[in-house]
Amino acid sequence: MIVKIVTIFLIAMIVLAMFGRLRWPGHAHRSARKPARPPKCRACGAPRIGTGPCPCGEK
């Protein structure tokens, strides 16, 4: 009896995993969406925060 319950549970998990992998039309996949990166200083390559000058002295 316990083997039957475990088997049904595993089959249900497999079915849920297959539905989770479906890609609905018009929706981007999670790995395809990348967050925007902040602009970097041309001189030193440090990320720019705000609109002021970079701490390295470059404008």
Secondary structure, DSSP 4 states (H G I P E B T S, - for coil): -HHHHHHHHHHHHHHHHHHHT---TT---TTT--PPPPPB-TTT-PBP-SSS--TTS--
